[in-house]
Amino acid sequence: MSEYIEIESESIEEPAGILIHTNLILAADGKETYPSVTAMEDGSPLAQMLSTVAGIQTLVIDSGNLIVTADRDIPQHILIADISDVIKEFFL
């Protein structure tokens, strides 16, 4: 199924922000906002899985999009690859 998962990313103006677009519905029950990794650990199943990705500080899941505030010490391409892996694993 992973060949059907489309993931694109772009930097956003928010400091160390990344917007990740997918062709999947990531938040079936509306917008989810997680101001910390601890909040993600208590959140939806996808948020719980994403809480294990090193470098994520905050997370918003809205329909097919993720908005991530990241640790500036983690290169964005590595963080995006790790997030993509989690999304694919979650939906397989």
C-alpha positions in Angstrom: 0.0 0.0 0.0 2.9 2.4 0.6 3.1 3.0 -3.2 -0.3 4.8 -2.9 0.8 7.1 -0.1 1.9 10.5 -1.4 3.9 12.7 1.0 5.1 16.2 0.2 6.7 18.7 2.5 7.6 22.4 2.6 9.1 24.8 5.1 6.7 27.3 6.6 7.3 30.7 8.2 6.8 29.5 11.7 10.3 29.0 13.3 11.6 25.5 12.4 8.2 24.7 10.9 7.4 22.0 8.4 4.1 21.5 6.6 3.6 17.9 5.4 0.8 17.1 2.9 -0.4 13.6 2.3 -3.2 12.0 0.2 -4.5 10.4 3.4 -7.0 11.4 6.0 -4.8 11.7 9.1 -7.4 13.3 11.4 -10.8 11.7 11.0 -12.3 13.5 13.9 -11.2 17.0 13.0 -8.1 19.1 13.8 -5.8 17.7 16.5 -3.3 20.0 18.3 -0.4 18.8 20.4 1.7 21.5 22.1 4.3 19.0 23.4 5.6 15.5 23.0 3.9 14.6 26.3 0.5 15.6 24.8 1.3 13.6 21.7 1.9 10.5 23.9 -1.7 10.8 25.2 -3.2 11.7 21.8 -4.5 9.8 18.8 -2.8 6.6 17.7 -1.0 8.5 14.9 0.1 11.2 17.3 1.4 8.5 19.7 3.5 7.0 17.0 4.8 10.4 15.9 5.8 11.2 19.5 8.7 8.7 19.0 10.3 10.8 16.2 13.3 12.6 17.6 13.1 16.4 17.0 9.3 17.0 16.9 8.4 19.6 19.5 4.8 20.4 18.5 2.3 18.8 16.1 -1.0 19.8 14.4 -2.9 17.1 12.5 -5.5 18.6 10.2 -7.2 16.4 7.6 -4.3 15.3 5.3 -1.8 17.7 6.7 0.8 17.7 9.5 2.3 20.9 10.8 5.4 20.2 12.8 7.6 22.5 14.9 11.0 20.9 15.0 14.2 21.0 16.9 16.6 23.2 14.8 19.4 20.7 15.6 17.7 18.0 13.6 18.2 18.4 9.8 14.7 18.8 8.1 15.4 16.1 5.5 16.0 13.6 8.3 13.0 14.6 10.2 10.8 14.5 7.1 12.1 11.0 6.3 11.4 9.8 9.8 7.9 11.2 9.8 7.2 9.7 6.4 8.3 6.3 7.6 5.9 6.6 10.6 3.0 7.5 8.4 3.7 4.6 6.0 4.1 2.2 9.0 0.8 3.4 10.5 -1.2 2.9 7.4 0.2 -0.5 6.4 
